[in-house]
Amino acid sequence: MRTSLNVVLPDAPEALWQGAPRLHDLAYAYLKGLLLGGGLDPGDQISSEGVGRVLSMSRAPVADAIRRLTVEGLLEIRPQVGCRVVRPVPAEVKDLYELFGATEGVIARLAAERRSAIEAEHFGRRCAALASTAGLPDEPVARFMELRQRNRRRYELLHELARSPRSVEIAESFWDQSDFLIRVAFGHRDLPSFVRAGHAAFVSAVVAGDGRAAEHETRRYLVRLGRHVAELLERRTQADDR
């Protein structure tokens, strides 16, 4: 492990090197893994040189990865400060989830309207398996990571039913920002019960072919989640200011 400004960066997991990825993709995956899974927190400063030393590569591919993550809203470049992890602003978090809910709500409606009977049955089975607590790790960090991956898969299945390939490109940024905010707000704790209930409600609506209900349920639980996340972040900010 080596220090990059005010954080200690871990060595890259062996899995990142599989398939001989391009260096800028590897650097991107490495940093995103720390942002979404833990290791880089709001306000942490990094440098392309420091990350490059950990990954044994030049500054150029790391700088490219940093630019991509800046565009995605996870990192920011501050004049005379350098690169640091964003500090979420509660009011902006609410806005983000309003947009997230509106976008995913439309996708849920399209999925409900466009799925076939066979696809609906398959979707219901897959989502039931993803919602099951069977096989979940007991260790909090591993459990958090597994639940995050399951939730991402649930949305991928939804987008497949919507038959809107371009929507995935738009949604991925929301997914990543949401995963980051949830980790920061909740740590590695489980999400509140209304999230699980929201998943069940929109899945049932899609299976039933009720587009209006699918849109409503998806949007409702995501907006509520955003308000809850913003509230937790506001409390943390107030505690830090004392």
C-alpha positions as CSV (number, residue, x, y, z in Angstrom):
1,M,0.0,0.0,0.0
2,R,1.3,3.5,-0.9
3,T,0.2,7.0,0.2
4,S,-1.4,9.4,-2.4
5,L,-1.7,12.8,-0.7
6,N,-4.0,12.3,2.3
7,V,-5.1,8.7,1.7
8,V,-3.5,5.3,1.6
9,L,-4.4,3.5,-1.6
10,P,-4.5,-0.3,-1.6
11,D,-2.9,-2.5,-4.3
12,A,-5.2,-3.3,-7.2
13,P,-7.1,-6.6,-6.9
14,E,-5.8,-9.3,-9.2
15,A,-9.1,-9.5,-10.9
16,L,-8.6,-6.1,-12.5
17,W,-5.7,-7.3,-14.5
18,Q,-7.6,-10.2,-16.1
19,G,-8.2,-9.9,-19.8
20,A,-5.3,-7.5,-20.3
21,P,-7.4,-4.3,-20.0
22,R,-6.3,-1.0,-21.5
23,L,-4.4,1.0,-18.9
24,H,-6.9,3.9,-18.7
25,D,-9.8,1.4,-18.3
26,L,-7.9,-0.4,-15.5
27,A,-7.2,2.9,-13.7
28,Y,-10.8,3.9,-14.1
29,A,-12.1,0.5,-12.7
30,Y,-9.6,0.8,-9.8
31,L,-10.7,4.2,-8.7
32,K,-14.4,3.6,-9.2
33,G,-14.1,0.4,-7.1
34,L,-12.7,2.5,-4.2
35,L,-15.4,5.2,-4.7
36,L,-18.3,2.8,-4.8
37,G,-17.1,0.0,-2.5
38,G,-15.0,1.9,0.0
39,G,-11.5,3.3,0.2
40,L,-12.1,6.8,-1.1
41,D,-14.3,9.1,0.9
42,P,-15.7,12.7,0.4
43,G,-12.9,15.2,0.6
44,D,-10.1,12.7,0.1
45,Q,-7.4,14.0,-2.2
46,I,-5.6,11.9,-4.8
47,S,-3.0,12.6,-7.5
48,S,-2.4,11.0,-10.9
49,E,1.2,10.4,-9.9
50,G,0.2,8.6,-6.6
51,V,-2.4,6.4,-8.3
52,G,0.1,5.7,-11.1
53,R,2.7,4.5,-8.6
54,V,0.2,2.1,-7.0
55,L,-0.8,0.7,-10.5
56,S,2.8,0.8,-11.9
57,M,1.7,3.0,-14.9
58,S,2.3,6.5,-16.2
59,R,0.3,9.5,-15.3
60,A,-1.5,9.7,-18.7
61,P,-4.0,6.8,-18.3
62,V,-4.7,7.7,-14.7
63,A,-5.4,11.3,-15.7
64,D,-7.8,10.0,-18.3
65,A,-9.6,7.9,-15.7
66,I,-9.8,10.9,-13.3
67,R,-11.3,13.0,-16.1
68,R,-14.0,10.4,-16.7
69,L,-14.9,10.2,-13.1
70,T,-15.0,14.0,-12.9
71,V,-17.5,14.1,-15.7
72,E,-19.5,11.4,-13.8
73,G,-19.7,13.6,-10.7
74,L,-17.6,11.4,-8.4
75,L,-14.3,13.3,-8.4
76,E,-13.7,17.1,-8.8
77,I,-10.7,19.2,-9.7
78,R,-10.3,22.2,-7.4
79,P,-7.9,25.1,-8.3
80,Q,-4.9,25.2,-6.0
81,V,-6.2,22.0,-4.3
82,G,-6.0,19.3,-6.9
83,C,-8.2,16.3,-7.4
84,R,-10.5,15.2,-4.6
85,V,-13.6,13.1,-4.0
86,V,-16.8,15.1,-4.2
87,R,-18.5,16.3,-1.0
88,P,-22.2,15.7,-1.6
89,V,-24.5,18.6,-1.1
90,P,-27.8,17.4,0.4
91,A,-30.0,19.7,-1.7
92,E,-28.2,18.5,-4.9
93,V,-28.7,14.9,-3.7
94,K,-32.4,15.4,-3.6
95,D,-32.4,16.8,-7.1
96,L,-30.3,13.9,-8.3
97,Y,-32.7,11.3,-7.0
98,E,-35.7,13.3,-8.5
99,L,-34.0,12.9,-11.9
100,F,-33.0,9.3,-11.2
101,G,-36.6,8.5,-10.2
102,A,-38.0,10.2,-13.3
103,T,-35.7,8.3,-15.6
104,E,-36.0,4.9,-14.1
105,G,-39.8,5.4,-13.8
106,V,-40.1,5.9,-17.6
107,I,-37.9,2.7,-18.1
108,A,-40.1,0.8,-15.7
109,R,-43.2,1.9,-17.7
110,L,-41.7,0.9,-21.0
111,A,-40.7,-2.5,-19.6
112,A,-44.2,-3.1,-18.3
113,E,-45.7,-2.2,-21.7
114,R,-43.2,-4.0,-23.9
115,R,-42.4,-7.3,-22.1
116,S,-43.9,-10.5,-23.3
117,A,-45.7,-13.0,-21.0
118,I,-42.7,-15.3,-21.0
119,E,-40.3,-12.3,-20.3
120,A,-42.6,-11.2,-17.4
121,E,-42.4,-14.6,-15.8
122,H,-38.6,-14.8,-16.2
123,F,-38.2,-11.2,-14.8
124,G,-40.3,-12.1,-11.8
125,R,-38.3,-15.2,-11.1
126,R,-35.0,-13.4,-11.4
127,C,-36.0,-10.5,-9.3
128,A,-37.3,-12.9,-6.6
129,A,-33.9,-14.6,-6.5
130,L,-32.2,-11.2,-6.3
131,A,-34.4,-10.2,-3.4
132,S,-33.8,-13.4,-1.4
133,T,-31.6,-13.2,1.6
134,A,-30.3,-16.7,0.9
135,G,-26.5,-16.6,0.2
136,L,-25.9,-13.1,1.5
137,P,-22.6,-12.8,3.4
138,D,-22.7,-12.0,7.1
139,E,-19.7,-9.7,7.0
140,P,-21.0,-6.2,6.5
141,V,-18.7,-5.0,3.7
142,A,-19.1,-8.2,1.7
143,R,-22.9,-8.1,2.3
144,F,-23.0,-4.5,1.1
145,M,-21.1,-5.3,-2.1
146,E,-23.3,-8.3,-2.9
147,L,-26.5,-6.3,-2.4
148,R,-25.2,-3.5,-4.6
149,Q,-24.4,-6.0,-7.4
150,R,-27.8,-7.5,-7.0
151,N,-29.5,-4.1,-7.3
152,R,-27.5,-3.3,-10.3
153,R,-28.5,-6.5,-12.0
154,R,-32.2,-5.8,-11.1
155,Y,-32.0,-2.6,-13.1
156,E,-30.1,-4.2,-15.9
157,L,-33.0,-6.7,-16.3
158,L,-35.5,-3.9,-16.2
159,H,-33.7,-2.0,-19.0
160,E,-33.5,-5.2,-21.1
161,L,-37.3,-5.5,-21.0
162,A,-37.7,-1.8,-21.9
163,R,-35.8,-2.5,-25.2
164,S,-34.0,0.8,-24.9
165,P,-30.3,0.3,-25.2
166,R,-29.4,3.9,-25.1
167,S,-31.1,4.2,-21.8
168,V,-28.4,2.1,-20.1
169,E,-25.7,4.7,-21.0
170,I,-27.8,7.4,-19.3
171,A,-28.7,5.3,-16.3
172,E,-25.2,4.1,-15.5
173,S,-24.2,7.5,-14.2
174,F,-27.2,7.6,-11.9
175,W,-26.5,4.1,-10.7
176,D,-22.9,4.9,-9.9
177,Q,-23.7,8.2,-8.1
178,S,-26.4,6.5,-6.1
179,D,-24.1,3.7,-5.1
180,F,-21.5,6.2,-3.9
181,L,-24.0,8.3,-2.0
182,I,-25.6,5.3,-0.3
183,R,-22.2,4.1,0.8
184,V,-21.3,7.5,2.2
185,A,-24.7,7.9,3.9
186,F,-25.2,4.4,5.3
187,G,-21.7,3.1,5.5
188,H,-22.1,-0.7,5.0
189,R,-25.4,-0.9,6.8
190,D,-28.5,-2.4,5.1
191,L,-30.9,0.1,3.5
192,P,-34.3,0.9,5.1
193,S,-37.2,-1.5,4.6
194,F,-39.1,0.9,2.2
195,V,-36.4,0.3,-0.4
196,R,-37.1,-3.5,-0.4
197,A,-40.8,-2.8,-0.5
198,G,-40.3,-0.4,-3.4
199,H,-38.4,-3.0,-5.4
200,A,-41.2,-5.5,-4.8
201,A,-43.8,-3.0,-5.9
202,F,-42.3,-2.0,-9.2
203,V,-41.4,-5.6,-10.0
204,S,-44.9,-6.7,-9.4
205,A,-46.2,-3.9,-11.6
206,V,-43.9,-4.8,-14.5
207,V,-44.9,-8.4,-14.3
208,A,-48.6,-7.4,-14.3
209,G,-48.0,-5.2,-17.3
210,D,-49.2,-2.1,-15.5
211,G,-47.0,0.6,-16.9
212,R,-48.5,3.5,-14.9
213,A,-48.0,1.7,-11.6
214,A,-44.5,0.6,-12.5
215,E,-43.5,4.2,-13.2
216,H,-45.2,5.5,-10.1
217,E,-43.7,2.9,-7.7
218,T,-40.2,3.2,-9.1
219,R,-40.2,7.0,-9.0
220,R,-41.8,7.1,-5.5
221,Y,-39.2,4.9,-3.8
222,L,-36.2,6.5,-5.4
223,V,-37.4,10.0,-4.5
224,R,-38.0,8.9,-1.0
225,L,-34.5,7.3,-0.9
226,G,-32.9,10.5,-2.1
227,R,-34.6,12.5,0.7
228,H,-33.5,10.0,3.3
229,V,-29.9,10.0,1.9
230,A,-29.9,13.8,1.9
231,E,-31.1,13.8,5.5
232,L,-28.3,11.5,6.7
233,L,-25.7,13.5,4.9
234,E,-27.0,16.7,6.4
235,R,-26.8,15.2,9.9
236,R,-23.2,14.2,9.2
237,T,-22.3,17.7,8.0
238,Q,-23.8,19.2,11.1
239,A,-21.9,16.7,13.3
240,D,-18.6,17.5,11.6
241,D,-19.2,21.2,12.1
242,R,-19.5,20.9,15.8
